[in-house]
Amino acid sequence: MAIGKQIDTDSIAAMKAKEEQKLTTLRMVKAALKSKAIDRREELTDAEELQILSTLIKQRKESVDSFLKGNRPELAQKEREEIAMIEVYLPREANREQVEAMVKRVIDQLTKDAQGTKPGPKDMGTAIKLAQQWILADGLRAEGKMVSEIVKAELAK
């Protein structure tokens, strides 16, 4: 089932169960998806929906850091709970070892495509994009920052 439709279904269930925080979070997610669809003037693809949810999680993680620095643990906890509710709709997070293995495969493939020439730092963007696509194709997800760090380290070898 598409993410948007699943969120609609879960919103109705949360409304019936009188789960206020879950309902508020799902409405916020639904609004973000709807806003992007209106901006594009067409329906969102699954990949675009996943990207929007990833962005929402990233924003909340930044908020958690800010609230902790501002000595507001109760607000940080609320943001963590929202992150957990949103993550339900995303593929599971790849661990560092999985990402490293995927990046090595990508670099091997790029080397093979270039007739044995190992990619260099100038090929970093291509390697990151390909690694992200392969990670998604495996039904996983990974933060861009972690993928970027691993690609940079592998290309520097």
C-alpha positions in Angstrom: 0.0 0.0 0.0 1.3 3.5 -0.8 2.6 5.5 2.1 -0.1 8.2 1.7 -2.9 5.7 1.8 -1.5 3.9 4.8 -1.2 7.2 6.6 -4.9 8.0 5.8 -5.9 4.6 7.2 -3.8 5.0 10.3 -5.1 8.5 10.9 -8.7 7.2 11.0 -7.6 4.4 13.4 -5.9 7.0 15.6 -8.9 9.2 15.5 -11.2 6.4 16.6 -8.8 5.3 19.3 -8.5 8.9 20.5 -4.7 8.9 20.2 -4.1 12.6 20.0 -0.3 12.7 19.6 -0.3 10.1 16.9 -3.2 11.8 15.1 -1.4 15.1 15.2 1.8 13.6 13.9 0.0 11.8 11.1 -1.8 14.9 10.1 1.5 16.8 9.9 3.0 14.1 7.7 -0.1 14.0 5.5 0.0 17.8 5.2 3.7 17.7 4.1 2.9 15.0 1.5 -0.1 17.0 0.2 1.9 20.2 0.0 4.6 18.6 -2.1 2.0 17.0 -4.4 0.3 20.4 -4.9 3.7 22.0 -5.6 4.4 19.4 -8.3 0.8 19.4 -9.6 0.8 15.6 -9.8 0.8 12.6 -7.5 4.0 11.7 -5.7 5.9 8.6 -6.4 6.8 6.2 -3.6 10.4 7.4 -3.7 9.3 11.0 -3.3 7.1 10.1 -0.4 10.1 8.3 1.2 12.3 11.4 0.7 9.7 13.7 2.3 9.4 11.3 5.3 13.2 11.2 5.6 13.3 15.0 5.5 10.7 15.2 8.3 12.8 12.8 10.4 16.0 14.7 9.8 14.2 17.9 10.9 13.0 16.3 14.1 16.5 14.9 14.9 17.8 18.5 14.6 15.0 19.7 16.9 15.9 17.0 19.4 19.5 18.3 19.5 18.3 21.9 19.8 15.9 21.1 22.6 18.6 19.2 24.5 21.0 22.1 24.2 18.3 24.4 25.4 17.6 22.2 28.4 14.1 21.2 27.3 14.1 17.4 27.6 10.3 17.1 27.6 10.2 18.7 24.1 13.1 16.5 22.9 11.1 13.5 24.1 8.1 14.6 22.1 10.2 14.9 19.0 11.7 11.4 19.5 8.2 10.0 19.8 7.2 11.7 16.5 10.4 10.3 14.9 9.3 6.8 16.0 5.8 7.3 14.5 7.2 8.4 11.2 9.9 5.7 10.9 7.1 3.1 10.9 6.4 4.1 7.2 10.0 3.9 6.1 12.1 0.9 5.1 14.4 -0.2 8.0 17.6 1.7 8.5 20.8 0.1 7.1 23.6 -0.4 9.6 27.1 0.9 8.9 28.4 -2.5 7.8 25.7 -2.9 5.2 26.4 0.6 3.8 30.1 -0.1 3.7 29.5 -3.3 1.8 27.2 -1.6 -0.6 29.7 1.3 -1.2 32.4 -1.3 -1.9 30.2 -3.0 -4.5 29.4 0.4 -6.1 33.0 1.3 -6.3 33.8 -2.1 -7.8 31.1 -1.6 -10.4 32.3 1.9 -11.2 35.8 0.5 -11.6 34.6 -2.2 -13.9 32.5 0.3 -16.0 35.7 2.5 -16.4 37.7 -0.5 -17.7 39.7 -0.9 -14.5 40.3 2.7 -13.6 39.5 3.2 -9.9 37.1 6.2 -9.3 38.6 9.2 -7.6 37.3 12.1 -5.5 35.7 13.7 -8.6 33.4 10.6 -8.9 32.1 11.0 -5.3 28.7 12.3 -6.4 28.1 9.5 -8.8 29.2 6.9 -6.2 26.9 8.4 -3.5 23.9 8.5 -5.8 24.4 5.0 -7.0 25.0 3.7 -3.5 21.7 5.4 -2.3 19.8 3.8 -5.2 21.2 0.3 -4.5 20.5 0.7 -0.8 16.8 1.6 -1.6 16.6 -1.2 -4.1 17.5 -3.6 -1.2 14.6 -2.3 0.8 16.8 -0.3 3.2 17.5 3.3 3.8 20.6 5.2 5.0 21.3 8.7 6.0 23.1 10.6 3.2 25.7 11.9 5.6 26.8 8.4 6.6 26.8 7.3 2.9 28.9 10.3 2.0 31.4 9.7 4.7 31.9 6.1 3.7 32.2 6.9 0.0 34.7 9.6 0.8 36.8 7.2 2.9 36.6 4.4 0.3 37.6 6.7 -2.6 40.5 8.1 -0.5 42.0 4.5 -0.2 
